[in-house]
Amino acid sequence: MSKLFHLLTDLALDTKKQSAFINNSSSVMNEVGLSKAEQRAIGSKDSTKIAALFTDKQVPAALTFADPGPDPLPDPDPYPIPDPEPEPEPPSTKISNLTLN
């Protein structure tokens, strides 16, 4: 894979690399060894220019050929957690129907 692909992957996953790139993108691009054309494309922030750098690259894709079959060890759903017992209401401190003579 290309150095640009690895850099973009690192930027998507590594927060420290993201922070370093935000603070000084040219030093990060030089550190990974990007060409001047790659650096200009990244600096332009134009997704079509960046994507154009990958037109001659073949990116591996995950392929699924068939259903792998049933799970040999069935995992039943966990039992539902019962609802907690309701807490009793505190005794009322309200005085009602009080008459004074």
C-alpha positions in Angstrom: 0.0 0.0 0.0 1.0 3.6 -0.5 2.4 5.9 2.1 -0.6 8.2 1.5 -3.0 5.4 2.2 -1.2 4.5 5.5 -1.2 8.2 6.5 -4.9 8.6 5.9 -5.6 5.4 7.8 -3.5 6.5 10.7 -5.2 9.9 10.7 -8.6 8.2 10.9 -7.6 6.0 13.8 -4.9 7.7 15.8 -5.9 10.8 17.8 -2.3 11.7 18.5 -1.5 11.6 14.8 -4.5 13.7 14.2 -3.4 16.3 16.7 0.1 16.4 15.2 -1.3 16.7 11.7 -3.6 19.6 12.8 -0.7 21.4 14.4 1.9 20.9 11.7 0.7 18.9 8.7 3.8 19.5 6.5 6.1 17.9 9.1 3.8 14.9 9.4 3.7 14.5 5.6 7.5 14.8 5.3 7.9 12.3 8.2 5.9 9.6 6.4 7.6 10.4 3.1 4.8 11.8 0.9 5.7 13.1 -2.5 5.3 16.8 -3.3 2.2 16.0 -5.5 0.6 14.0 -2.6 1.4 16.9 -0.2 -0.2 19.4 -2.5 -3.3 17.3 -2.9 -3.7 16.9 0.9 -3.0 20.6 1.3 -5.7 21.5 -1.2 -8.3 19.7 1.0 -10.0 18.7 -2.3 -11.4 15.2 -2.0 -11.3 14.7 -5.8 -7.6 15.5 -6.0 -6.8 13.2 -3.1 -9.0 10.4 -4.6 -7.2 10.9 -8.0 -4.0 9.8 -6.3 -5.6 6.3 -5.8 -6.9 5.8 -9.4 -4.1 3.4 -10.3 -4.0 1.7 -6.9 -5.8 -1.5 -6.1 -7.3 -1.5 -2.6 -8.0 -4.9 -1.2 -11.6 -5.6 -0.4 -13.1 -8.1 1.9 -14.8 -10.9 0.0 -17.5 -13.3 1.2 -18.0 -16.4 -0.9 -20.6 -18.3 1.1 -22.5 -18.4 4.3 -20.2 -19.9 6.9 -23.0 -22.1 8.3 -24.6 -22.4 11.6 -22.7 -21.5 14.8 -21.3 -24.7 16.3 -21.8 -23.3 19.8 -25.2 -21.7 20.0 -25.3 -18.5 22.1 -28.7 -18.2 23.6 -30.0 -14.7 24.3 -29.3 -13.8 28.0 -32.2 -14.0 30.3 -34.0 -10.6 30.7 -33.0 -8.7 33.8 -36.0 -8.5 36.1 -37.4 -5.1 37.0 -36.2 -3.9 40.4 -38.8 -3.8 43.2 -40.4 -0.4 43.5 -39.3 1.6 46.5 -42.0 2.3 49.0 -43.2 5.9 49.1 -42.0 7.9 52.1 -44.6 8.7 54.7 -46.4 11.9 53.9 -45.4 14.9 56.0 -48.4 16.9 54.7 -51.0 17.9 57.3 -54.4 18.1 55.8 -57.8 19.0 57.1 -56.5 20.6 60.3 -58.8 23.0 62.0 -58.0 25.5 64.6 -60.5 26.6 67.3 
